[in-house]
Structures are given as C-alpha cells and as structure tokens.
Amino acid sequence: MEFETVIGLEIHTQMKTESKIFCSCSTTFGAPPNTHTCPVCLGMPGSLPVLNRQVVHNAVKLALACDFTINRRNQFARKNYFYPDLPKGYQISQFELPIAEHGKIDIEVEGRKKTIGITRAHMEEDAGKLVHSDTEPESYVDLNRAGTPLVEIVSEPDLRSPEEAVAYLKKLHAIVRYLNISDGNMQEGSFRCDANISLRPAGQKEFGIRTELKNMNSFRNVQLALEYEERRQRDVLLDGGKVVQQTLLWNPDKNCTEPMRGKEEAHDYRYFPDPDLVPVEIDDAWIEEVRREMPELPEARQRRFMDVLGLPEYDAEILTASRQLADFFEAVCAEYDNPKKVSNFIGTELLRDYGPERIDQCPVTPQQLASLLTMVEKATISGKIAKTVFGDMLATGEDPEKIVKDKGLIQMSDTCELTAMVREIIAANPAQAQQFRDGKTKVIGFFVGQLMQKTKGKANPQMANKLFREELQ
C-alpha cells in the first residue's frame, strides 16, 4: 500500500529582547540558576504582568516578512496546565485572537518549488527548565527562562516529506536572523521545533492519526526523527495496527522516538482571556514604522546578487546563508569591485574557518580583505602568497600591507632578475626543455613550479610563464 506523509511544524522562536515579555528580568542566557527572576515571572500572588512593547514590534516584523494578515486587535489568554517548571500553573499565550494569521513562505527541494501555508503566529511566554540529576532520583527547577518572550509559528499540514520540513525550518531560521528578532541559537533553545506527523493511504483526503515529536535541537535531528517516525508509522499500518496519538521524545543517542505522554488538545488547556492584560491594539502607523525597518530578505538578496552582480546561483545561495555574511561580502565589494573574485576568496578561504553564522567573529574586516585582493590585482603579491597573508591576518588581525612588508613577500617582477633564474632552471633540466620543444607544452607548469619554489612563491607567475616560453623557444 502507498502512503502519503503529512507533516506540520510548530516553531518556538525566542525574541531578541533585553527583558522578559511581562517583566524587567534579563533574558541573558547562561546565568546562575534562578537569578533572573522576580515576583511576576515567579507567579507570586498579587504580581501583575506588563507587556514588553518590543516583543509586539518583533512579531509584527515577522508577520510582514511572511505575508501574514496582522490582527489589529489581538489578545492574550491563559493556557492552563500543571508542570513543575510552570510557576503560575498556567502559561500566558494567545489563542482565539493571535497577532497574525494566514501567512506563507516558499521553499525549494530538489529543484521543486512549493508554497507552505502558515496557520498563525502568536506571542507567549516560555516556561522554566528542569535539570535532572545524573546521580540521584532528583530534579531541580531553574526559572531563569520562565517569562522569556516567544513567538510560536504554526504551519499548515502542507509538508509531505522530512526534506520539505527541514527546508521550511531552515528558511524560517534564516528569516528570523535576517530580521534580527532572534539569534536563532538552536543549542540554547532560541529556535525550537515540534513536529506533527501522520500517514494516510495515497489519495485519501482525511488525515491519519498524528504523533508529535519533541526534543529536536538541530536541523539534522529534525530530519532523522521525522524519517524514523515515518518508517515506524508505516510499519504499524502495514501490520494492520493503529497509530496511537501521543507526544514522543527524540532520543539522539539511540536514534529512535520514545513515548512521553498522551497528546493534549486545545480543550485540555481550558483557554480563557487573561484578565490581567488588556487587548493589544496595533494601528497602521505602528505597522508602517516596522515596515520601514524591514531589511532585504534572503530570497530577494540572492536574486539581486545573481541579477545585478552576475554571480552564479551557487555563489549567491552561499553568500546569503546569513545576513552577517551577505553584509560582509557587500562591504568588501564596495572597496574592491569584482564580486566573483570576492565570492571565490570568501568561499575557499574565509568560510573554511568562519561559517556564515560566525562571520561577525572574524578578526579580518571587509576593508582589509579588499586591500588584500587589490594587492593581488596590482601584482604586488601572487594569489598563492595572498592565501598565506590571509592566514596571518586571521591570526593577528593586522593589515595585509604590514604583513607583506614585514615578511618581505612583495612579488618579484624584475625581468632581468627573473630571466637569469629562468635560464638557470632550463639549463638544469634539459630533458624537460626538449619535451617542450617536441610539442609537450604542458611541461611549462614544471618549469614555473621550479621558479616559484626557488623564489619561495614571490615570482610573478604570469611573467614567469611568458619568460619560460620565450627562452624555451
């Protein structure tokens, strides 16, 4: 029997704000347990929440980027459930009136483009965190994270494979980072994904029974978990069994899913409007204020790099992998107007040590890289020497001109000096010289290599090639 996979994703994105969503406690990651807390985020009796305006601002920015309909009037609700890391016994979220609905983004998998619908995006507070002891049957509660601002993005069940799910996840991840509304750090929980997956017989309209996957903190784990659950559900159905609706944890050590609890529905949470928070009113002026802040998004930037700068699709895709990398590339091009050469150097040298997400940690500035490439263009140094100089720039942060001067790396272009060396090398290698004269012209590479070795890479390779051909002929 043929089955069709149906996947929907719920993505929790932590907003980049200095304070929590309903109080002034810090959102800085990694502080000692329970030090970023106050009566509001601890749920103390009599404490009242006050909404952080920046969270709404960021949510509107996301809504504009993903073509959502923004609800000018939206409301917070209480989502009731009981867990040790939820101090109030309920979570402040949005239910009937979220901030945004009916969005979409486009993805591409194996050359096929597809539009994925997004049901809604809503603001909410995060829960705390349980820390389980490795040695004792004990758990500890850290409430630093309680009250951290989130926007939950709920997709339509439009995804039909784990590959599509990961493509959608990566696209959203790039968007929130480009917008600078989240750092997107999956290891720290700033960008988390829960996945709902079900199978149905091919051609059937009704959805099958779904399971929810949790505890996936990387794109790779999302794909592995969905692939495993896809196989597991298929085996159950082919054996004549029924899939049980439940929440599952992904165990990356065993590469399998494990039951966590029964799957809750909306009525289990007993939503009702939060009486401590008034509805949020968003007027046109606020939306236009946010619109003016919108950056060029990854897809548009990739198209511009191809259409205006003439880059191949492969280069443009790599360079727009993060906003920091795209900004770095354009800053270099502003000083050295050869986009393809800049792209080649970044792809082969810079990204080897600093990935797209770490480019802002690179000690080499765009201006320094432009200076280095200009020195190659003017034949001050060779391309090979440039790679050595760049390694020193990464290690020291010094300007390329200083490194070249201090190490005596300026390219040799004195015709008389090089001609003498060329004649000496030809005389020392008569067999290879005869091969060239017999028509085996590729041997010229051997001679140029000998000269580069003799000059420690300082000889101008174009001049060397020309001089060897003249002398050999």
Secondary structure, DSSP 8 states (H G I E B T S, - for coil): --EEEEEEEEEEEE---SB-SSS--B--TT--TT-S--TTTTT-TT------HHHHHHHHHHHHHTT-EE-SEE--EEEE---TT-TTSEEEE-SSS-SEEEEEEEEEETTEEEEEEEEEEEEEE---EEEE-SSSS-EEEE-SSTT-EEEEEEE-S-B-SHHHHHHHHHHHHHHHHHTTS----TTTTSEEEEEEEEEEETT--S----EEEEEE-SHHHHHHHHHHHHHHHHHHHHTT-----EEEEEETTTTEEEEEEE---GGGGT-EE-TTS--EE--HHHHHHHHHH----HHHHHHHHHHTT---HHHHHHHTSSHHHHHHHHHHHHHS--HHHHHHHIIIIIHHHS-GGGGGG-SS-HHHHHHHHHHHHTTSS-HHHHHHHHHHHHHH---HHHHHHHHT---B--HHHHHHHHHHHHHH-HHHHHHHHTT-GGGHHHHHHHHHHHTTT-B-HHHHHHHHHHHH-
